[in-house]
Amino acid sequence: MTTPDTISALWDQLTNQLVFLEKRYVFRHDGLALHPSELHLLLAIRDEPAANATKLAAHLGITKGAVSQLLKRLDAKGLIEKTVDPSQKNEVTSAFTPAGGKMIAAFLKSRQTQQRRFAAYLAGLGAADRKAIAAFLAHMQTWLPQAR
């Protein structure tokens, strides 16, 4: 039977899994491993290629120091290169190296594969079920704390 308590327990299990994945997930490609924080920063660089560490920190909702540490790790892995603006020596931006471009492309491809699998699952459901899922997700989004 699908009681509210049963559904609530399933929701708790799912949210616990998502939190665990967010903290422990490692994306591997071409012999490199990226942790969630590194992936988030690569996505931010992709979204705002001209952003400096301060702007990236604001975009991600973390400190400038955390961004600087992550940039060092990504640089050491050969995924980004830092560029200093000659007119403003304190202005440093980051860009993907060829390896970084391949890494982010591979990550986005894996994400698209997951999204296609979910879309195929949803396509197999009836319209009423899809409507109920959409309503549930929209409602749960209002309950979840916002990072920013």
C-alpha positions, 0 to 999 in steps of 0.5 A: 500500500502507498500510505503517506508514511511509506512515501515519506520514508521513501522521500527520506531515503532518496534525500539521504542518498542525494546528500551522500552522493553530493558529498562522496561522488567522484566523476572519473574520466581519462585517469582523472577524478573530480569531486563535486566541488571541482565539478561545480567550479568547472561548470561555473567557469563554463557559465562565466568564462570571464569571471575572476575568483570573487565572481566565481565565489559569488556564483557558487555561494562559497568563499573566495578562499575556497575558490582559490583552493579549487582553482589550484587543484584544477590547475594541478590536474591540468584542467584549467589555466589561469590568465592574469589581466596585464592592465589589472595584475590582481585580476585573474581569470581561468579557462579550460585547457584541452583536457579540461574541455574534454573533462567537462564535455564528458561530464555533461555527456554523462549527465545528458545520458542520465537525463535521457534515461529519466525522460524515457522512464517518464515517457512510459508513464501515463499523463496523470502520473507525470502530472502528479510527479511534476506537482510533487517536484514543484511542491518539494522545491518550495520546501527545500532550503535554498543555497543562495 
